[in-house]
Amino acid sequence: MKFVTTANYIWISTLLTTTLCTTTYGQALMGEPTSGYFGPEAGDWELTLGGSGSSAHDFDGGRADVTGSLGYYFTPNWELSIRQGLGFSDFGDSSWSGATRGAIDYHFDLDRWRPFLGANFGGIYGDGVTDTFAAGLEGGLKYYVSSKTFILGMIEWQWLFNDANDADDAFDDGQFIYSLAVGFNF
């Protein structure tokens, strides 16, 4: 009997991310006093660490990923970032893959709550996947547990294509990417 399944990867990823978020929330409650302002300021950097899972639109397969990003705020609302993901999938044969993407997001200032909308573009590569371009539309929510520490939930519609001529047709065959992470502004 095979112990390592896609469901186990998703559960392990969720457990690790929940542990990170709970620890961060506890540290925020016991540590840094709040300044009355939550979130980034122009010139701040942002680091996020988390896990994510993805599935086909029929939910008939899946994978687990570890993700991270580094972003820069040009204003308190506009962020430009680079994201790196490494993943493992098991659909009978196991394989790894990576994704490197640039993103731009607009954040709405609602005190501790920071909903955002954006877009990303990059590439997917690795063992068991065809190297290809990827683009996505995304939205999410950041909740600041302290003035510079937050919990992030995000969902995106991502489509893959080999060249610009394929991009239009590939949109309808996209996939949902959902993630949970912890983040820090500095």
HELIX and SHEET records of a PDB file:
HELIX    1   1 THR A    6  MET A   30  1                                  25    
HELIX    2   2 ALA A  164  ALA A  170  1                                   7    
HELIX    3   3 PHE A  171  ASP A  173  5                                   3    
SHEET    1   A 9 TRP A  45  SER A  55  0                                        
SHEET    2   A 9 GLY A  62  TYR A  73 -1                                        
SHEET    3   A 9 TRP A  78  ASP A  90 -1                                        
SHEET    4   A 9 SER A  94  HIS A 107 -1                                        
SHEET    5   A 9 TRP A 113  GLY A 126 -1                                        
SHEET    6   A 9 THR A 132  TYR A 144 -1                                        
SHEET    7   A 9 THR A 149  PHE A 161 -1                                        
SHEET    8   A 9 GLN A 175  ASN A 185 -1                                        
SHEET    9   A 9 TRP A  45  SER A  55 -1                                        
END                                                                             
